[in-house]
Amino acid sequence: MADTFSSMQNQYKTILKKYIEDKNEVVLYQAQQFSKKILENQVSPEETVSFHLEAIDEFFPKLPEGVRDSFELLIEVMMGFGMAYREHQSLRDKQKELEAEINVAASMQQTLLPANIPEVESLDIGVISMPATKMSGDYYHFIKDENDCIGLAIADIIGKGIPAALCMSMIKYAMDSLPEQRLQPGALLENLNRVVERNVAANMFITMMYGSYDPRIHQFYYSGAGHEPGFYYNYAEDKFEELYAKGLALGIKRETKFREYHKRVEPGDFIVLLSDGVTECRTVDGFIEREEIISLIRKYQHMTAQEIVDKVFYELERLQHFQLKDDFSLIILRRKV
Amino acid sequence: MDLELRTVEGKGRKVLYVGGEIDAHTAPQLKDEIIPLTEEQETKVIVDLTNVNYIDSTGLGVFIGALKSAKNHNSKLELTGLNDRIKRLFSITGLDEVMNIDEDKREEAK
């Protein structure tokens, strides 16, 4: 390090000498390069000023006394900058460490989400879930039982980032511990609500829509806990309806009841579940309205469920100039035959 | 962006006037103002949202925290002046069933 330091000093002396002699652009360019080197080698501002002082002391041995003293003062002043710069450096290092930790956490979080979509012959399912930042506050879940019944959930945890992600792991494990209620949306939400209410801070809450689909009789049962309504597409009438299940969000009141709704699903009909990131998408012109989401889905409805959700996501992302403001999730479940 | 917050205290009741957008950035300001108001015993805290055009889920969380705190201190929390979009938010999350939302004032505020 000491070597580098004295070599830096010599390099500066050379550049300064050339500049005093020629005053040309090439030397100015070298000076710019040198300032990058200073940063790389962590030479402080006050040390750089002292390079200058020692160099001109050598070039002009008869420096007026006052000039020399003035540099001592400048060195003193530069010390503040030096300290601030070193602080900045150490913060940058810490930030890198944090980022690395968050990356690990984010990839761990991915393991909380289902790795693949269950396959049932008569159904076509598509899902997309994208975090606005590295960590997501949106959760979705699928399970399939031995009768090919599908349980599916979509949830939005208040806030974004790490607190939401921590909360999500609680939801995941709580849901895993309630296997017997997988096909009873109301009962599942009631139990889940008790877990959440006991375990979250006063200002946290979670919204969720839980549904189960029985392909033997093509019935869809669902309950909602304060979640953004989804859509139901009626193929025979070529119409979209709101799919809403009224209920209080999870984590607010201990004893909450959730009403169960059901719907007979005909061939070609499909169910759309979404997180409010989808309808709270903000663009320069204001919010994206639910009708716009419908018209986007309509535009691609001839495609497979997965293609529809991918295309809708892409268009919404484009409308927000590829900067998601909120986590985004969209699930489509269609009865094929 | 900052929230505009102004509290007018009366006998047994306090009115908090809020202006701006309540989101993840401004929610802490609202929380710092509203929670102490609800911590006084037997007070009615009225939050006037006439000049609020947007609340996100973090903002809703602050109101839930305030509701819980008010309950713990035998106080009451009431919201007035909600625009349609905000009203929808309270309705979808089911909060309109557990919170006092002043219907009349809302009509006036339109």
Interface residues (C-beta under 8 A of the other chain):
Chain A: D156 I158 G159 K160 A201 A202 N203 M204 F205 T207 A225 G226 H227 E228 P229 K246 G247 L248 A249 I252 K253 D276 E280 F287 D326
Chain B: A24 K31 D56 S57 T58 L60 G61 V62 I64 G65 K68 S69 R85 I92 T93 G94 L95 E97 V98
